Amino acid sequence: MKNGFKFYIALWGAKAGTILLKLFRRNATFFPGKFALKVCPNFIGKIEKPKTIIAVTGTNGKTTVCNMIEDILKENNYIFIDNKYGSNIDAGVTTTLISGVNFMGKSKKDLAVLEIDERSAPKVYPYLTPTYLVCTNLFRDSLMRNAHTEFISGILTKYIPKETTLILNGDDLIASNIAPDNKRIYFGIDKLDTDMEKCENISRDIIACPKCNTKLEYEYVRYNHIGKAHCPICDFKSPQIDYLATNLDLKNMKLTLINGNLEEEYDLISDNIINIYNIVTVITVLKQLGLGRDQINEALKKQKIVDTRYSKEEIDGIQIITHLAKGMNPIACSRVFDYVRKYEGNKVVILLLDDLHEAANGSENTAWQYDTDYEFLNDDSIKQIILAGVRYLDGYVRLQMAGIDKNKIFYQRDEISALDKLKLDDIKTVFILHDLYSMELKEAAKKKIETMIRNEKDNIKE
């Protein structure tokens, strides 16, 4: 046996476990890989892998980017393996690789799309060499687990294989500088009318030049440390962009992508800058794989941001928008708050940001709240803020620190009964901002608000 006894015991046991779990209608997305790694710790290195591997990592956007890549590839009849429904740590990646081989460990597919958690780099990359590794961005996130962006970028730089081609966000001064010796391709978005001379966010994770420690000079700031900057002393600066999105037309939902002498127009499926970055990332990856503009754009037009991330519907003239705003992730929350304040018309904001998963793991660290731009919710168009959940009092303190009128805020522990205080007079949009682990709660809140809107309209008619 070429790979040794342990490898085949691990492989066959994992295959058998997958079959049994599926018989009991379980997803089998984590346990088979965990079992295989327990039996054979270097299993990822021994198993045969697809010829082309696209890996996606980064603080925010990696799930959305992976989903869109996979959907567009399927639309173009590509066959591949992915961990779309599984874990993005070593066990989940291992389970995906097992699904793509036969009982002798030989690969059945030529392509893999893998979402990989940044912290899993030491457990994955020594054994797996991505053809392309995408880094969407690097921000502060889950401080108890991730510490600081320098810590995360250091891990990636140390463990990314030298043979891997990197596809990096050139507007992110941290992400664009990981693994500096690797071949790299940069994507980015040209200067926008909404860009600023000074950062208005609380947090910015790179201020000084990493080479000479001189204060960086920003030509413009988009948000946090995203923008274009250079060091006035040494040669450190934002990179030259290979795939540059320009001519953003949010009225007609179009953008132009420039790559060398080639200019192509693509459709947008979202007006949110975060999702525009995701779209540009996806196009860049697919162009590197050899797909043409029409292959990408025709499939792209059929895409939508998944409902777990964003949904919008209108009930009797009032929009209900649900938007993921991850707890313990100050930049993700700040981007959502910014989107809300700039959204047209009067609105109510419902905050369900408990991050129950972190709490279940024993984390009671609320420092992320003070890195989050709650000040963006101090806007005249926001007529009411309803705050509920386990950490409603922490949120209430933070809203007060942001200078928000107490008369606008209603706060209560129980999430559903708190909605009884919802005021719909002269309101165009109700935003439900929820956490990654509160999907059922989000749906329950949405249903209650739908009922309240219909009842109010019925009472007016009577």
C-alpha positions as CSV (number, residue, x, y, z in Angstrom):
1,M,0.0,0.0,0.0
2,K,1.6,3.2,-1.3
3,N,0.1,5.5,1.3
4,G,0.3,3.2,4.2
5,F,-2.1,1.2,6.4
6,K,-3.2,4.3,8.5
7,F,-4.2,6.3,5.4
8,Y,-6.5,3.6,4.0
9,I,-8.1,2.9,7.4
10,A,-8.7,6.6,7.7
11,L,-10.1,6.8,4.2
12,W,-12.3,3.7,4.3
13,G,-13.5,4.6,7.8
14,A,-14.4,8.1,6.7
15,K,-16.2,6.8,3.6
16,A,-18.2,4.3,5.7
17,G,-19.0,7.1,8.2
18,T,-20.3,9.3,5.5
19,I,-22.6,6.6,4.2
20,L,-23.9,5.9,7.7
21,L,-24.5,9.6,8.5
22,K,-26.4,10.1,5.3
23,L,-28.6,7.1,6.1
24,F,-29.5,9.0,9.3
25,R,-30.1,12.1,7.2
26,R,-27.1,13.9,8.6
27,N,-25.0,16.2,6.4
28,A,-21.6,14.4,7.0
29,T,-19.7,17.6,6.4
30,F,-17.3,17.5,9.4
31,F,-17.1,14.2,11.2
32,P,-15.6,12.1,8.3
33,G,-12.7,14.5,8.0
34,K,-12.2,14.7,11.8
35,F,-12.1,10.9,11.9
36,A,-9.6,10.7,9.1
37,L,-7.2,13.3,10.6
38,K,-7.4,11.5,14.0
39,V,-6.3,8.2,12.5
40,C,-3.8,9.7,10.0
41,P,-2.7,13.3,11.0
42,N,-1.1,14.0,7.6
43,F,-4.1,12.6,5.7
44,I,-4.5,15.9,3.6
45,G,-1.0,15.5,2.3
46,K,-1.5,11.9,1.3
47,I,-4.9,12.0,-0.4
48,E,-4.8,12.7,-4.2
49,K,-6.2,16.2,-4.9
50,P,-7.8,17.8,-8.0
51,K,-5.3,19.4,-10.5
52,T,-6.7,22.9,-9.9
53,I,-7.6,24.2,-6.5
54,I,-9.2,27.5,-5.8
55,A,-8.9,28.5,-2.1
56,V,-10.7,31.5,-0.7
57,T,-9.7,33.1,2.7
58,G,-10.1,36.5,4.4
59,T,-12.0,38.1,7.2
60,N,-15.2,39.0,5.3
61,G,-16.8,37.9,2.1
62,K,-15.2,34.5,1.6
63,T,-18.5,32.5,1.9
64,T,-20.3,34.8,-0.5
65,V,-17.3,34.8,-3.0
66,C,-17.2,30.9,-2.9
67,N,-20.9,30.6,-3.4
68,M,-20.9,32.9,-6.4
69,I,-17.8,31.2,-8.0
70,E,-19.5,27.8,-7.5
71,D,-22.8,28.9,-8.9
72,I,-21.3,30.5,-12.0
73,L,-19.0,27.4,-12.6
74,K,-22.1,25.2,-12.4
75,E,-24.0,27.4,-14.8
76,N,-21.1,26.8,-17.2
77,N,-21.1,23.1,-16.7
78,Y,-17.9,22.8,-14.7
79,I,-17.6,19.8,-12.4
80,F,-15.9,20.3,-9.1
81,I,-15.9,19.5,-5.4
82,D,-16.5,22.2,-2.7
83,N,-17.2,22.7,1.0
84,K,-20.2,24.9,0.4
85,Y,-22.3,23.0,3.0
86,G,-19.4,22.1,5.3
87,S,-16.8,23.5,7.6
88,N,-14.0,25.7,6.4
89,I,-11.4,24.4,8.9
90,D,-9.1,21.4,8.4
91,A,-11.7,18.7,9.2
92,G,-14.2,20.3,6.7
93,V,-11.6,20.6,4.0
94,T,-10.6,17.0,4.6
95,T,-14.2,15.8,4.3
96,T,-14.5,17.6,1.0
97,L,-11.3,16.0,-0.4
98,I,-12.6,12.6,0.7
99,S,-15.8,13.2,-1.2
100,G,-13.8,13.7,-4.4
101,V,-11.8,10.5,-4.4
102,N,-12.6,6.8,-4.9
103,F,-11.9,4.0,-2.3
104,M,-8.3,3.9,-3.3
105,G,-7.8,7.6,-2.7
106,K,-7.7,8.6,-6.4
107,S,-9.2,11.9,-7.4
108,K,-12.4,11.8,-9.4
109,K,-12.5,15.6,-10.1
110,D,-10.1,18.0,-11.7
111,L,-11.3,21.1,-9.9
112,A,-11.9,22.1,-6.2
113,V,-13.3,25.3,-4.7
114,L,-12.5,25.5,-1.0
115,E,-13.3,28.1,1.6
116,I,-10.5,28.0,4.2
117,D,-10.5,29.8,7.5
118,E,-7.4,32.0,8.0
119,R,-6.5,30.4,11.4
120,S,-6.5,26.9,9.7
121,A,-3.5,27.9,7.5
122,P,-1.0,25.9,9.7
123,K,-3.2,22.8,9.5
124,V,-4.0,22.9,5.8
125,Y,-1.3,24.6,3.6
126,P,1.6,22.4,4.6
127,Y,-0.3,19.5,3.0
128,L,-2.4,21.3,0.3
129,T,-1.1,23.7,-2.4
130,P,-3.8,25.9,-3.9
131,T,-3.4,26.8,-7.5
132,Y,-5.0,30.1,-6.7
133,L,-5.5,31.5,-3.2
134,V,-7.9,34.5,-2.9
135,C,-7.7,36.8,0.1
136,T,-10.8,39.0,0.1
137,N,-9.6,41.3,2.9
138,L,-8.0,41.3,6.4
139,F,-9.7,43.2,9.3
140,R,-9.8,42.9,13.0
141,D,-12.3,40.2,13.9
142,S,-13.1,38.0,17.0
143,L,-10.4,39.5,19.1
144,M,-10.3,36.5,21.5
145,R,-9.5,34.1,18.7
146,N,-7.8,36.2,16.0
147,A,-5.9,38.8,18.1
148,H,-4.9,41.3,15.5
149,T,-4.6,41.6,11.7
150,E,-0.8,41.5,11.9
151,F,-1.1,38.1,13.7
152,I,-3.4,36.7,11.0
153,S,-1.4,38.1,8.0
154,G,1.8,36.7,9.7
155,I,0.2,33.2,9.8
156,L,-0.8,33.4,6.2
157,T,2.6,34.6,5.1
158,K,4.3,31.8,7.0
159,Y,2.2,28.9,5.7
160,I,1.0,29.8,2.2
161,P,2.9,27.6,-0.3
162,K,5.4,29.4,-2.5
163,E,4.0,27.8,-5.6
164,T,0.5,29.3,-5.1
165,T,-0.6,32.3,-7.1
166,L,-2.3,34.9,-4.9
167,I,-5.4,36.9,-5.9
168,L,-5.5,39.8,-3.6
169,N,-7.5,42.9,-2.7
170,G,-5.2,45.6,-3.9
171,D,-7.2,48.3,-2.0
172,D,-6.4,46.5,1.3
173,L,-2.9,47.5,2.4
174,I,-2.7,44.5,4.8
175,A,-4.2,41.7,2.6
176,S,-2.2,42.9,-0.5
177,N,1.1,42.4,1.3
178,I,0.8,38.8,2.5
179,A,3.4,36.2,1.2
180,P,5.4,38.9,-0.7
181,D,7.5,36.4,-2.6
182,N,4.5,34.7,-4.2
183,K,3.2,35.5,-7.7
184,R,0.2,37.8,-7.3
185,I,-2.7,39.3,-9.1
186,Y,-4.5,42.4,-7.7
187,F,-8.1,43.4,-8.0
188,G,-9.6,46.7,-6.8
189,I,-12.1,49.5,-7.4
190,D,-11.1,52.9,-8.8
191,K,-11.6,56.1,-6.8
192,L,-15.3,56.8,-6.1
193,D,-17.1,60.1,-5.5
194,T,-17.9,58.9,-2.0
195,D,-14.2,58.3,-1.0
196,M,-12.8,60.6,1.6
197,E,-9.6,62.4,2.5
198,K,-9.7,61.3,6.1
199,C,-11.0,58.1,7.7
200,E,-14.3,58.4,9.6
201,N,-14.1,55.0,11.2
202,I,-13.1,54.3,14.7
203,S,-10.6,51.6,13.7
204,R,-7.9,51.5,11.1
205,D,-5.5,48.6,11.3
206,I,-2.6,50.1,9.3
207,I,-1.5,53.7,9.9
208,A,2.3,53.3,9.9
209,C,4.5,52.0,7.1
210,P,5.4,48.3,7.9
211,K,8.8,48.9,6.4
212,C,10.1,52.1,8.0
213,N,7.3,52.9,10.5
214,T,6.6,56.3,9.0
215,K,3.0,57.6,9.0
216,L,1.3,56.6,5.8
217,E,-0.3,59.2,3.5
218,Y,-3.6,58.3,2.1
219,E,-4.6,59.6,-1.3
220,Y,-8.2,58.6,-0.4
221,V,-9.9,56.5,2.2
222,R,-12.9,54.3,1.4
223,Y,-13.5,52.8,4.8
224,N,-11.2,51.7,7.6
225,H,-7.9,50.9,6.0
226,I,-9.4,50.3,2.5
227,G,-8.2,52.9,0.0
228,K,-5.0,54.1,-1.6
229,A,-1.9,55.1,0.3
230,H,1.9,55.4,0.2
231,C,4.8,55.9,2.5
232,P,6.4,59.4,2.1
233,I,9.9,58.0,3.0
234,C,10.3,54.5,1.4
235,D,8.8,52.6,-1.5
236,F,5.8,51.1,0.3
237,K,2.5,51.9,-1.4
238,S,-0.7,50.5,-2.7
239,P,0.0,48.1,-5.6
240,Q,-0.8,48.6,-9.3
241,I,-4.2,47.0,-9.9
242,D,-4.5,44.2,-12.5
243,Y,-8.3,44.0,-12.6
244,L,-9.7,47.5,-11.9
245,A,-13.4,48.1,-11.6
246,T,-14.3,51.6,-12.7
247,N,-17.4,53.5,-14.0
248,L,-19.6,52.2,-11.3
249,D,-23.2,53.0,-12.4
250,L,-25.5,52.2,-9.5
251,K,-28.5,53.6,-11.3
252,N,-28.2,51.1,-14.2
253,M,-26.3,48.6,-12.0
254,K,-23.2,48.3,-14.3
255,L,-19.4,48.4,-13.9
256,T,-16.5,48.4,-16.3
257,L,-13.6,46.1,-15.5
258,I,-10.2,47.0,-17.0
259,N,-7.5,44.4,-17.4
260,G,-4.5,45.7,-19.4
261,N,-5.9,46.9,-22.7
262,L,-9.2,45.0,-22.3
263,E,-12.3,46.8,-21.0
264,E,-15.5,44.8,-20.3
265,E,-18.9,45.8,-18.9
266,Y,-20.5,43.6,-16.2
267,D,-23.8,43.7,-14.4
268,L,-24.0,44.4,-10.7
269,I,-26.4,42.4,-8.5
270,S,-26.0,44.7,-5.4
271,D,-25.4,48.3,-4.7
272,N,-23.5,47.6,-1.5
273,I,-19.8,48.3,-1.7
274,I,-19.0,45.1,0.1
275,N,-20.8,43.0,-2.4
276,I,-19.3,45.0,-5.3
277,Y,-15.9,44.0,-4.0
278,N,-17.2,40.4,-3.9
279,I,-18.4,40.6,-7.5
280,V,-15.0,42.0,-8.7
281,T,-13.2,39.2,-6.8
282,V,-15.3,36.6,-8.4
283,I,-14.9,38.0,-11.9
284,T,-11.1,38.1,-11.4
285,V,-10.9,34.5,-10.3
286,L,-13.1,33.3,-13.2
287,K,-11.1,35.2,-15.7
288,Q,-7.9,33.6,-14.4
289,L,-9.6,30.2,-14.9
290,G,-10.2,31.1,-18.5
291,L,-13.9,32.0,-18.6
292,G,-15.0,34.6,-21.0
293,R,-16.9,37.8,-20.3
294,D,-20.3,36.4,-21.6
295,Q,-19.8,33.1,-19.7
296,I,-19.3,35.1,-16.5
297,N,-21.8,37.9,-17.0
298,E,-24.8,35.7,-18.2
299,A,-24.4,33.6,-15.1
300,L,-23.7,36.6,-12.9
301,K,-27.0,38.2,-13.8
302,K,-28.8,35.2,-12.4
303,Q,-27.1,35.4,-9.1
304,K,-28.4,37.0,-5.9
305,I,-26.9,37.5,-2.5
306,V,-28.1,34.5,-0.4
307,D,-31.0,35.2,2.0
308,T,-28.9,34.4,5.0
309,R,-26.8,37.4,4.1
310,Y,-29.3,39.8,2.7
311,S,-33.0,39.8,1.8
312,K,-35.5,42.5,0.8
313,E,-39.3,42.4,0.3
314,E,-42.1,45.0,0.3
315,I,-45.3,44.7,2.3
316,D,-48.0,47.3,1.6
317,G,-45.4,50.0,0.7
318,I,-43.0,49.3,3.5
319,Q,-39.7,47.4,2.8
320,I,-38.3,44.8,5.2
321,I,-34.6,44.3,4.7
322,T,-32.7,41.7,6.7
323,H,-28.9,42.1,6.7
324,L,-26.2,40.0,8.3
325,A,-24.1,42.1,10.7
326,K,-21.7,39.7,12.4
327,G,-21.1,40.2,16.1
328,M,-17.5,40.2,17.2
329,N,-16.7,41.6,13.8
330,P,-16.6,45.4,14.1
331,I,-15.9,46.2,10.4
332,A,-18.7,44.0,9.1
333,C,-21.2,45.7,11.5
334,S,-19.8,49.1,10.6
335,R,-20.3,48.5,6.9
336,V,-23.9,47.5,7.5
337,F,-24.5,50.5,9.7
338,D,-23.1,52.8,7.0
339,Y,-25.3,51.1,4.3
340,V,-28.4,51.6,6.5
341,R,-27.8,55.3,7.2
342,K,-27.2,56.0,3.4
343,Y,-30.3,54.0,2.4
344,E,-33.0,56.3,1.0
345,G,-36.0,57.3,3.2
346,N,-37.0,57.1,6.8
347,K,-36.2,53.8,8.6
348,V,-36.4,51.8,11.7
349,V,-33.4,49.6,12.8
350,I,-33.8,46.4,14.8
351,L,-30.5,45.2,16.3
352,L,-30.3,41.4,17.1
353,L,-26.5,41.2,17.6
354,D,-26.0,38.7,20.4
355,D,-23.4,36.5,18.7
356,L,-24.7,33.5,20.7
357,H,-22.1,31.2,19.3
358,E,-19.3,33.2,20.9
359,A,-21.3,33.4,24.1
360,A,-21.8,29.6,24.1
361,N,-18.0,29.2,23.9
362,G,-17.6,31.3,27.0
363,S,-16.6,34.6,25.4
364,E,-18.1,37.6,27.1
365,N,-15.7,40.1,25.6
366,T,-17.6,43.1,24.3
367,A,-14.6,45.1,23.2
368,W,-15.7,44.7,19.5
369,Q,-18.7,47.0,20.3
370,Y,-16.3,49.9,20.9
371,D,-14.5,49.3,17.6
372,T,-17.8,49.4,15.8
373,D,-19.2,52.6,14.3
374,Y,-22.5,52.9,16.1
375,E,-22.1,56.6,15.4
376,F,-23.4,55.8,11.9
377,L,-26.8,55.1,13.4
378,N,-26.9,58.6,14.7
379,D,-28.7,59.8,11.6
380,D,-31.9,61.9,11.2
381,S,-33.4,59.3,8.8
382,I,-33.3,56.6,11.5
383,K,-36.4,57.3,13.5
384,Q,-36.3,54.4,15.9
385,I,-33.8,51.7,17.1
386,I,-35.1,48.6,18.8
387,L,-32.4,46.7,20.6
388,A,-33.0,43.2,22.1
389,G,-31.2,40.0,23.1
390,V,-28.7,38.7,25.6
391,R,-26.4,41.8,25.4
392,Y,-29.1,44.4,25.0
393,L,-27.7,46.5,27.9
394,D,-24.2,46.5,26.4
395,G,-25.7,47.7,23.1
396,Y,-27.8,50.4,24.9
397,V,-24.7,51.8,26.6
398,R,-22.9,51.9,23.2
399,L,-25.8,53.6,21.5
400,Q,-25.8,56.3,24.2
401,M,-22.0,56.8,23.8
402,A,-22.7,57.3,20.1
403,G,-24.9,60.3,21.0
404,I,-28.2,58.8,19.9
405,D,-31.3,60.4,21.3
406,K,-32.7,58.1,24.1
407,N,-36.2,58.8,22.8
408,K,-35.3,56.9,19.6
409,I,-34.1,53.8,21.5
410,F,-36.3,51.0,22.8
411,Y,-34.4,48.2,24.5
412,Q,-35.6,44.9,26.0
413,R,-34.3,41.4,26.7
414,D,-36.9,39.4,24.7
415,E,-36.4,39.9,21.0
416,I,-39.9,39.1,19.7
417,S,-41.9,41.0,22.3
418,A,-39.6,44.0,21.9
419,L,-41.1,44.4,18.4
420,D,-44.4,45.5,19.9
421,K,-42.8,48.9,20.3
422,L,-42.3,49.2,16.5
423,K,-43.6,52.5,15.1
424,L,-44.4,52.5,11.4
425,D,-45.6,56.0,10.9
426,D,-43.9,57.6,7.9
427,I,-41.4,54.7,7.7
428,K,-40.2,53.5,4.3
429,T,-37.9,50.6,5.5
430,V,-37.5,48.4,8.5
431,F,-34.0,46.9,8.8
432,I,-33.4,43.7,10.8
433,L,-29.7,43.5,11.5
434,H,-28.9,40.0,12.8
435,D,-26.0,37.8,13.7
436,L,-24.7,34.7,11.9
437,Y,-26.2,32.4,14.6
438,S,-29.6,34.0,14.9
439,M,-31.2,33.0,11.6
440,E,-34.4,31.4,13.2
441,L,-34.8,34.5,15.3
442,K,-34.4,36.7,12.3
443,E,-37.1,34.8,10.4
444,A,-39.5,35.0,13.5
445,A,-38.9,38.8,13.7
446,K,-39.5,39.2,10.0
447,K,-42.8,37.3,10.2
448,K,-44.1,39.3,13.1
449,I,-43.2,42.6,11.4
450,E,-45.0,41.5,8.2
451,T,-48.1,40.8,10.3
452,M,-47.9,44.2,12.1
453,I,-47.6,46.0,8.7
454,R,-50.6,44.2,7.3
455,N,-52.7,44.7,10.5
456,E,-51.8,48.4,10.5
457,K,-52.9,48.8,6.9
458,D,-56.1,46.9,7.6
459,N,-56.9,49.2,10.5
460,I,-56.3,52.3,8.4
461,K,-58.8,50.9,5.7
462,E,-61.4,50.3,8.4
